[in-house]
Amino acid sequence: MNKKIFAIGNPIMRDDGIGIVVVEEILDWLEQRNVEIIIGETDTDYCMNLIEHDDFILIIDATYLNNKPGSVTTCPIRELNDDYKSLHSQHEMSLLKGLTMYGKKVNGYFIGIEVDNIQFGCELSQNLRIEFKSICEKVKAEIKKILEE
């Protein structure tokens, strides 16, 4: 079974790129865990081509669930409903929705990081910058827990 982490988001839409920024920050830590890291940004087709039947995947992306900015939400992919698959992403087609459309049968988890500000710009909002180290630690804790199951 291949373990893959997909960092999703739009790096020129401020907090929408939080998944990518976090994965890049913890890259050395991730590489020690024998996982393949894919910086997918908003290219669903690229990501879908890298997912094989029965892969175990982690998707790290921004969420827009009206939670506290910087909070981290984790859910098994197979338990996410269609409303969530549409709600969390401003991307043309989310990777979660693509899994269903392409008929990919994979196990894994979605790790979402709640945003504060989505607008054109390349840096994170002040709230996420202040919470950044904490966000990285929360994401690492979630990944560690998942990979040790």
Backbone as JSON Lines, residues from 0, in Angstrom:
{"i":0,"aa":"M","n":[0.85,-1.18,0.0],"ca":[0.0,0.0,0.0],"c":[0.9,1.24,0.0]}
{"i":1,"aa":"N","n":[0.63,2.12,-0.94],"ca":[1.36,3.39,-1.02],"c":[0.68,4.42,-0.14]}
{"i":2,"aa":"K","n":[1.48,5.18,0.61],"ca":[0.96,6.28,1.43],"c":[1.37,7.58,0.75]}
{"i":3,"aa":"K","n":[0.37,8.43,0.5],"ca":[0.62,9.68,-0.21],"c":[-0.06,10.83,0.51]}
{"i":4,"aa":"I","n":[0.65,11.95,0.57],"ca":[0.09,13.18,1.13],"c":[-0.04,14.19,0.01]}
{"i":5,"aa":"F","n":[-1.25,14.72,-0.15],"ca":[-1.53,15.73,-1.16],"c":[-1.75,17.08,-0.48]}
{"i":6,"aa":"A","n":[-0.9,18.04,-0.81],"ca":[-1.07,19.41,-0.33],"c":[-1.83,20.17,-1.4]}
{"i":7,"aa":"I","n":[-3.0,20.64,-1.03],"ca":[-3.92,21.27,-1.98],"c":[-4.13,22.73,-1.6]}
{"i":8,"aa":"G","n":[-4.34,23.58,-2.58],"ca":[-4.65,24.97,-2.31],"c":[-4.14,25.87,-3.41]}
{"i":9,"aa":"N","n":[-4.57,27.11,-3.33],"ca":[-4.16,28.12,-4.3],"c":[-3.22,29.1,-3.6]}
{"i":10,"aa":"P","n":[-1.91,29.02,-3.89],"ca":[-0.95,29.84,-3.17],"c":[-1.05,31.34,-3.45]}
{"i":11,"aa":"I","n":[-1.83,31.75,-4.44],"ca":[-1.98,33.2,-4.68],"c":[-3.32,33.73,-4.16]}
{"i":12,"aa":"M","n":[-3.99,32.9,-3.32],"ca":[-5.24,33.33,-2.69],"c":[-5.1,33.3,-1.16]}
{"i":13,"aa":"R","n":[-3.97,33.81,-0.7],"ca":[-3.67,33.94,0.73],"c":[-3.93,32.64,1.49]}
{"i":14,"aa":"D","n":[-4.89,32.6,2.41],"ca":[-5.07,31.44,3.28],"c":[-5.48,30.17,2.54]}
{"i":15,"aa":"D","n":[-5.96,30.29,1.33],"ca":[-6.33,29.09,0.58],"c":[-5.11,28.19,0.37]}
{"i":16,"aa":"G","n":[-3.92,28.75,0.42],"ca":[-2.7,27.96,0.24],"c":[-2.13,27.38,1.53]}
{"i":17,"aa":"I","n":[-2.87,27.45,2.64],"ca":[-2.35,27.01,3.93],"c":[-1.91,25.54,3.92]}
{"i":18,"aa":"G","n":[-2.6,24.68,3.21],"ca":[-2.21,23.26,3.16],"c":[-0.82,23.09,2.56]}
{"i":19,"aa":"I","n":[-0.53,23.85,1.52],"ca":[0.77,23.78,0.87],"c":[1.86,24.33,1.78]}
{"i":20,"aa":"V","n":[1.6,25.48,2.39],"ca":[2.59,26.12,3.26],"c":[2.93,25.21,4.44]}
{"i":21,"aa":"V","n":[1.93,24.58,5.03],"ca":[2.16,23.68,6.17],"c":[2.98,22.47,5.73]}
{"i":22,"aa":"V","n":[2.6,21.84,4.63],"ca":[3.34,20.66,4.16],"c":[4.79,21.02,3.85]}
{"i":23,"aa":"E","n":[5.01,22.16,3.22],"ca":[6.38,22.58,2.94],"c":[7.17,22.82,4.23]}
{"i":24,"aa":"E","n":[6.51,23.36,5.24],"ca":[7.17,23.63,6.53],"c":[7.56,22.33,7.24]}
{"i":25,"aa":"I","n":[6.74,21.3,7.15],"ca":[7.01,20.05,7.87],"c":[7.55,18.96,6.94]}
{"i":26,"aa":"L","n":[8.06,19.35,5.8],"ca":[8.52,18.4,4.77],"c":[9.56,17.41,5.3]}
{"i":27,"aa":"D","n":[10.57,17.88,6.01],"ca":[11.59,16.97,6.54],"c":[10.97,15.94,7.48]}
{"i":28,"aa":"W","n":[10.08,16.39,8.33],"ca":[9.39,15.5,9.26],"c":[8.58,14.45,8.5]}
{"i":29,"aa":"L","n":[7.88,14.89,7.44],"ca":[7.06,13.97,6.64],"c":[7.92,12.94,5.92]}
{"i":30,"aa":"E","n":[9.04,13.38,5.37],"ca":[9.9,12.46,4.6],"c":[10.43,11.32,5.47]}
{"i":31,"aa":"Q","n":[10.53,11.53,6.77],"ca":[10.98,10.48,7.69],"c":[9.89,9.43,7.92]}
{"i":32,"aa":"R","n":[8.68,9.67,7.46],"ca":[7.56,8.77,7.71],"c":[7.19,7.89,6.51]}
{"i":33,"aa":"N","n":[8.08,7.83,5.55],"ca":[7.89,6.93,4.4],"c":[6.58,7.19,3.66]}
{"i":34,"aa":"V","n":[6.34,8.46,3.37],"ca":[5.16,8.84,2.58],"c":[5.62,9.64,1.37]}
{"i":35,"aa":"E","n":[4.86,9.51,0.3],"ca":[5.13,10.31,-0.89],"c":[4.39,11.63,-0.73]}
{"i":36,"aa":"I","n":[5.07,12.74,-1.0],"ca":[4.47,14.06,-0.85],"c":[4.22,14.65,-2.23]}
{"i":37,"aa":"I","n":[2.99,15.08,-2.45],"ca":[2.6,15.68,-3.72],"c":[2.05,17.08,-3.44]}
{"i":38,"aa":"I","n":[2.68,18.09,-4.02],"ca":[2.16,19.45,-3.93],"c":[1.23,19.62,-5.14]}
{"i":39,"aa":"G","n":[-0.04,19.4,-4.91],"ca":[-1.01,19.38,-6.0],"c":[-1.61,20.72,-6.35]}
{"i":40,"aa":"E","n":[-1.45,21.69,-5.46],"ca":[-2.07,23.01,-5.63],"c":[-3.54,22.84,-6.01]}
{"i":41,"aa":"T","n":[-3.97,23.37,-7.16],"ca":[-5.38,23.26,-7.56],"c":[-5.55,22.35,-8.77]}
{"i":42,"aa":"D","n":[-4.52,21.6,-9.11],"ca":[-4.54,20.75,-10.31],"c":[-5.08,19.36,-9.99]}
{"i":43,"aa":"T","n":[-6.39,19.24,-9.99],"ca":[-7.05,17.98,-9.65],"c":[-6.65,16.86,-10.6]}
{"i":44,"aa":"D","n":[-6.56,17.14,-11.9],"ca":[-6.19,16.1,-12.86],"c":[-4.8,15.55,-12.57]}
{"i":45,"aa":"Y","n":[-3.86,16.42,-12.27],"ca":[-2.51,15.99,-11.92],"c":[-2.55,15.05,-10.71]}
{"i":46,"aa":"C","n":[-3.28,15.46,-9.68],"ca":[-3.38,14.64,-8.47],"c":[-4.05,13.3,-8.76]}
{"i":47,"aa":"M","n":[-5.13,13.34,-9.52],"ca":[-5.87,12.1,-9.81],"c":[-4.98,11.11,-10.55]}
{"i":48,"aa":"N","n":[-4.11,11.58,-11.42],"ca":[-3.21,10.69,-12.15],"c":[-2.19,10.02,-11.24]}
{"i":49,"aa":"L","n":[-1.97,10.57,-10.06],"ca":[-1.0,10.0,-9.12],"c":[-1.64,9.09,-8.07]}
{"i":50,"aa":"I","n":[-2.96,8.99,-8.09],"ca":[-3.66,8.14,-7.13],"c":[-3.98,6.81,-7.78]}
{"i":51,"aa":"E","n":[-3.48,5.76,-7.15],"ca":[-3.73,4.41,-7.63],"c":[-4.77,3.75,-6.74]}
{"i":52,"aa":"H","n":[-5.44,2.77,-7.31],"ca":[-6.45,2.0,-6.58],"c":[-5.84,1.48,-5.28]}
{"i":53,"aa":"D","n":[-6.52,1.64,-4.2],"ca":[-6.11,1.16,-2.87],"c":[-4.96,1.93,-2.24]}
{"i":54,"aa":"D","n":[-4.59,3.11,-2.77],"ca":[-3.63,3.95,-2.08],"c":[-4.23,4.41,-0.75]}
{"i":55,"aa":"F","n":[-3.38,4.74,0.18],"ca":[-3.8,5.39,1.42],"c":[-3.35,6.83,1.3]}
{"i":56,"aa":"I","n":[-4.31,7.76,1.29],"ca":[-3.96,9.15,1.05],"c":[-4.39,10.07,2.19]}
{"i":57,"aa":"L","n":[-3.63,11.12,2.35],"ca":[-3.99,12.21,3.23],"c":[-4.08,13.46,2.36]}
{"i":58,"aa":"I","n":[-5.18,14.15,2.46],"ca":[-5.36,15.4,1.73],"c":[-5.32,16.53,2.75]}
{"i":59,"aa":"I","n":[-4.41,17.48,2.53],"ca":[-4.29,18.61,3.45],"c":[-4.68,19.86,2.66]}
{"i":60,"aa":"D","n":[-5.74,20.52,3.12],"ca":[-6.32,21.62,2.36],"c":[-6.95,22.62,3.32]}
{"i":61,"aa":"A","n":[-7.31,23.76,2.79],"ca":[-8.03,24.79,3.54],"c":[-9.49,24.38,3.69]}
{"i":62,"aa":"T","n":[-10.1,24.81,4.79],"ca":[-11.54,24.62,4.98],"c":[-12.21,25.97,5.21]}
{"i":63,"aa":"Y","n":[-13.49,25.99,4.9],"ca":[-14.33,27.18,5.09],"c":[-15.59,26.74,5.81]}
{"i":64,"aa":"L","n":[-15.45,26.31,7.05],"ca":[-16.55,25.71,7.8],"c":[-17.05,26.58,8.94]}
{"i":65,"aa":"N","n":[-16.66,27.85,8.95],"ca":[-17.03,28.79,10.01],"c":[-16.51,28.37,11.38]}
{"i":66,"aa":"N","n":[-15.36,27.68,11.39],"ca":[-14.67,27.37,12.64],"c":[-13.67,28.48,12.93]}
{"i":67,"aa":"K","n":[-13.01,28.38,14.06],"ca":[-11.98,29.37,14.42],"c":[-10.83,29.25,13.43]}
{"i":68,"aa":"P","n":[-10.38,30.39,12.85],"ca":[-9.24,30.33,11.93],"c":[-8.04,29.62,12.56]}
{"i":69,"aa":"G","n":[-7.46,28.72,11.79],"ca":[-6.32,27.95,12.27],"c":[-6.69,26.63,12.89]}
{"i":70,"aa":"S","n":[-7.99,26.39,13.13],"ca":[-8.38,25.1,13.7],"c":[-8.19,24.01,12.66]}
{"i":71,"aa":"V","n":[-7.92,22.82,13.13],"ca":[-7.64,21.68,12.26],"c":[-8.74,20.64,12.45]}
{"i":72,"aa":"T","n":[-9.31,20.21,11.34],"ca":[-10.39,19.21,11.33],"c":[-9.91,17.99,10.56]}
{"i":73,"aa":"T","n":[-10.14,16.82,11.11],"ca":[-9.73,15.58,10.44],"c":[-10.93,14.66,10.31]}
{"i":74,"aa":"C","n":[-11.06,14.04,9.14],"ca":[-12.17,13.13,8.9],"c":[-11.75,12.07,7.9]}
{"i":75,"aa":"P","n":[-12.14,10.81,8.13],"ca":[-11.88,9.79,7.11],"c":[-12.56,10.17,5.8]}
{"i":76,"aa":"I","n":[-11.87,9.99,4.7],"ca":[-12.4,10.38,3.39],"c":[-13.73,9.69,3.11]}
{"i":77,"aa":"R","n":[-13.85,8.44,3.44],"ca":[-15.08,7.68,3.13],"c":[-16.28,8.15,3.94]}
{"i":78,"aa":"E","n":[-16.05,8.93,5.0],"ca":[-17.15,9.42,5.82],"c":[-17.61,10.82,5.42]}
{"i":79,"aa":"L","n":[-16.89,11.47,4.52],"ca":[-17.27,12.82,4.1],"c":[-18.48,12.75,3.19]}
{"i":80,"aa":"N","n":[-19.46,13.6,3.47],"ca":[-20.65,13.61,2.6],"c":[-20.46,14.61,1.46]}
{"i":81,"aa":"D","n":[-21.37,14.58,0.51],"ca":[-21.25,15.43,-0.68],"c":[-21.27,16.91,-0.34]}
{"i":82,"aa":"D","n":[-22.04,17.3,0.68],"ca":[-22.08,18.71,1.07],"c":[-20.69,19.17,1.49]}
{"i":83,"aa":"Y","n":[-20.01,18.36,2.27],"ca":[-18.68,18.72,2.74],"c":[-17.71,18.77,1.57]}
{"i":84,"aa":"K","n":[-17.83,17.83,0.65],"ca":[-16.91,17.78,-0.49],"c":[-17.02,19.04,-1.33]}
{"i":85,"aa":"S","n":[-18.18,19.63,-1.38],"ca":[-18.38,20.86,-2.16],"c":[-18.04,22.09,-1.33]}
{"i":86,"aa":"L","n":[-18.37,22.06,-0.06],"ca":[-18.27,23.23,0.8],"c":[-16.84,23.66,1.07]}
{"i":87,"aa":"H","n":[-15.96,22.7,1.28],"ca":[-14.65,23.07,1.8],"c":[-13.75,23.73,0.78]}
{"i":88,"aa":"S","n":[-14.03,23.62,-0.5],"ca":[-13.06,24.03,-1.5],"c":[-13.61,25.08,-2.46]}
{"i":89,"aa":"Q","n":[-12.8,26.07,-2.74],"ca":[-13.19,27.05,-3.75],"c":[-12.6,26.66,-5.1]}
{"i":90,"aa":"H","n":[-11.87,25.55,-5.15],"ca":[-11.23,25.14,-6.39],"c":[-12.29,24.65,-7.37]}
{"i":91,"aa":"E","n":[-11.95,24.71,-8.65],"ca":[-12.89,24.35,-9.7],"c":[-13.52,22.98,-9.42]}
{"i":92,"aa":"M","n":[-12.7,21.98,-9.17],"ca":[-13.2,20.68,-8.74],"c":[-12.26,20.21,-7.64]}
{"i":93,"aa":"S","n":[-12.82,19.92,-6.49],"ca":[-11.96,19.5,-5.39],"c":[-11.44,18.09,-5.62]}
{"i":94,"aa":"L","n":[-10.33,17.8,-4.99],"ca":[-9.77,16.46,-5.07],"c":[-10.73,15.44,-4.47]}
{"i":95,"aa":"L","n":[-11.43,15.83,-3.42],"ca":[-12.39,14.92,-2.8],"c":[-13.51,14.55,-3.78]}
{"i":96,"aa":"K","n":[-14.04,15.54,-4.47],"ca":[-15.08,15.28,-5.46],"c":[-14.53,14.46,-6.62]}
{"i":97,"aa":"G","n":[-13.27,14.73,-6.99],"ca":[-12.62,13.99,-8.06],"c":[-12.5,12.51,-7.76]}
{"i":98,"aa":"L","n":[-12.25,12.16,-6.49],"ca":[-12.16,10.75,-6.12],"c":[-13.45,10.02,-6.47]}
{"i":99,"aa":"T","n":[-14.57,10.66,-6.21],"ca":[-15.87,10.07,-6.52],"c":[-16.08,10.02,-8.03]}
{"i":100,"aa":"M","n":[-15.82,11.13,-8.7],"ca":[-16.06,11.2,-10.14],"c":[-15.18,10.22,-10.93]}
{"i":101,"aa":"Y","n":[-13.93,10.05,-10.48],"ca":[-13.02,9.14,-11.17],"c":[-13.15,7.7,-10.68]}
{"i":102,"aa":"G","n":[-14.0,7.47,-9.69],"ca":[-14.21,6.12,-9.18],"c":[-13.0,5.55,-8.46]}
{"i":103,"aa":"K","n":[-12.2,6.4,-7.84],"ca":[-11.01,5.94,-7.12],"c":[-11.43,5.4,-5.76]}
{"i":104,"aa":"K","n":[-11.07,4.17,-5.48],"ca":[-11.38,3.54,-4.2],"c":[-10.12,3.59,-3.35]}
{"i":105,"aa":"V","n":[-10.04,4.59,-2.5],"ca":[-8.87,4.75,-1.65],"c":[-9.32,4.92,-0.21]}
{"i":106,"aa":"N","n":[-8.43,4.61,0.68],"ca":[-8.64,4.9,2.09],"c":[-7.78,6.1,2.43]}
{"i":107,"aa":"G","n":[-8.15,6.79,3.48],"ca":[-7.35,7.91,3.9],"c":[-8.16,8.92,4.67]}
{"i":108,"aa":"Y","n":[-7.56,10.07,4.84],"ca":[-8.15,11.13,5.65],"c":[-8.01,12.47,4.97]}
{"i":109,"aa":"F","n":[-8.95,13.33,5.29],"ca":[-8.9,14.73,4.92],"c":[-8.51,15.5,6.17]}
{"i":110,"aa":"I","n":[-7.48,16.32,6.07],"ca":[-7.09,17.2,7.17],"c":[-7.29,18.63,6.69]}
{"i":111,"aa":"G","n":[-8.24,19.31,7.29],"ca":[-8.58,20.67,6.88],"c":[-8.1,21.7,7.88]}
{"i":112,"aa":"I","n":[-7.63,22.81,7.35],"ca":[-7.17,23.92,8.18],"c":[-8.08,25.12,7.87]}
{"i":113,"aa":"E","n":[-8.73,25.6,8.9],"ca":[-9.71,26.68,8.73],"c":[-9.02,28.0,8.37]}
{"i":114,"aa":"V","n":[-9.56,28.65,7.35],"ca":[-8.98,29.9,6.84],"c":[-9.57,31.11,7.56]}
{"i":115,"aa":"D","n":[-8.91,32.23,7.35],"ca":[-9.41,33.51,7.87],"c":[-9.68,34.47,6.72]}
{"i":116,"aa":"N","n":[-8.8,34.47,5.7],"ca":[-8.9,35.48,4.66],"c":[-8.57,34.86,3.3]}
{"i":117,"aa":"I","n":[-9.52,34.96,2.39],"ca":[-9.3,34.5,1.02],"c":[-9.46,35.7,0.1]}
{"i":118,"aa":"Q","n":[-8.35,36.15,-0.44],"ca":[-8.33,37.2,-1.45],"c":[-6.98,37.11,-2.13]}
{"i":119,"aa":"F","n":[-6.81,37.84,-3.23],"ca":[-5.54,37.78,-3.92],"c":[-4.41,38.23,-3.01]}
{"i":120,"aa":"G","n":[-3.34,37.48,-3.03],"ca":[-2.15,37.78,-2.24],"c":[-1.39,36.5,-1.97]}
{"i":121,"aa":"C","n":[-0.11,36.62,-1.73],"ca":[0.75,35.44,-1.58],"c":[1.11,35.12,-0.14]}
{"i":122,"aa":"E","n":[0.7,35.95,0.81],"ca":[1.05,35.62,2.19],"c":[-0.2,35.29,2.99]}
{"i":123,"aa":"L","n":[0.01,34.51,4.04],"ca":[-1.11,34.12,4.9],"c":[-1.63,35.33,5.66]}
{"i":124,"aa":"S","n":[-2.88,35.25,6.09],"ca":[-3.48,36.3,6.91],"c":[-2.71,36.42,8.23]}
{"i":125,"aa":"Q","n":[-2.86,37.53,8.89],"ca":[-2.18,37.75,10.17],"c":[-2.56,36.66,11.17]}
{"i":126,"aa":"N","n":[-3.84,36.3,11.25],"ca":[-4.26,35.27,12.21],"c":[-3.56,33.94,11.97]}
{"i":127,"aa":"L","n":[-3.46,33.51,10.71],"ca":[-2.8,32.24,10.43],"c":[-1.28,32.33,10.62]}
{"i":128,"aa":"R","n":[-0.71,33.5,10.33],"ca":[0.74,33.67,10.59],"c":[1.03,33.56,12.07]}
{"i":129,"aa":"I","n":[0.19,34.17,12.9],"ca":[0.38,34.1,14.35],"c":[0.25,32.66,14.85]}
{"i":130,"aa":"E","n":[-0.7,31.93,14.3],"ca":[-0.98,30.55,14.73],"c":[-0.17,29.5,13.96]}
{"i":131,"aa":"F","n":[0.71,29.91,13.07],"ca":[1.33,28.98,12.12],"c":[2.06,27.81,12.79]}
{"i":132,"aa":"K","n":[2.91,28.07,13.76],"ca":[3.64,26.98,14.43],"c":[2.66,26.01,15.08]}
{"i":133,"aa":"S","n":[1.64,26.55,15.72],"ca":[0.62,25.72,16.36],"c":[-0.13,24.87,15.33]}
{"i":134,"aa":"I","n":[-0.46,25.47,14.19],"ca":[-1.14,24.75,13.11],"c":[-0.27,23.59,12.63]}
{"i":135,"aa":"C","n":[0.99,23.85,12.42],"ca":[1.92,22.79,11.98],"c":[1.97,21.66,12.99]}
{"i":136,"aa":"E","n":[2.03,21.99,14.27],"ca":[2.07,20.96,15.31],"c":[0.78,20.15,15.34]}
{"i":137,"aa":"K","n":[-0.36,20.83,15.16],"ca":[-1.65,20.11,15.14],"c":[-1.72,19.16,13.95]}
{"i":138,"aa":"V","n":[-1.27,19.61,12.79],"ca":[-1.28,18.77,11.59],"c":[-0.34,17.58,11.79]}
{"i":139,"aa":"K","n":[0.85,17.82,12.32],"ca":[1.78,16.72,12.59],"c":[1.17,15.71,13.55]}
{"i":140,"aa":"A","n":[0.52,16.18,14.59],"ca":[-0.11,15.27,15.57],"c":[-1.18,14.42,14.88]}
{"i":141,"aa":"E","n":[-1.98,15.02,14.02],"ca":[-3.02,14.27,13.32],"c":[-2.4,13.22,12.39]}
{"i":142,"aa":"I","n":[-1.37,13.61,11.66],"ca":[-0.72,12.67,10.74],"c":[-0.09,11.53,11.51]}
{"i":143,"aa":"K","n":[0.59,11.84,12.61],"ca":[1.22,10.81,13.42],"c":[0.18,9.81,13.92]}
{"i":144,"aa":"K","n":[-0.93,10.33,14.42],"ca":[-2.0,9.47,14.94],"c":[-2.55,8.57,13.82]}
{"i":145,"aa":"I","n":[-2.77,9.13,12.66],"ca":[-3.31,8.37,11.52],"c":[-2.34,7.29,11.07]}
{"i":146,"aa":"L","n":[-1.07,7.64,10.92],"ca":[-0.1,6.68,10.4],"c":[0.22,5.57,11.4]}
{"i":147,"aa":"E","n":[-0.05,5.81,12.67],"ca":[0.21,4.79,13.68],"c":[-0.97,3.87,13.92]}
{"i":148,"aa":"E","n":[-2.09,4.11,13.26],"ca":[-3.28,3.26,13.44],"c":[-3.02,1.85,12.99]}
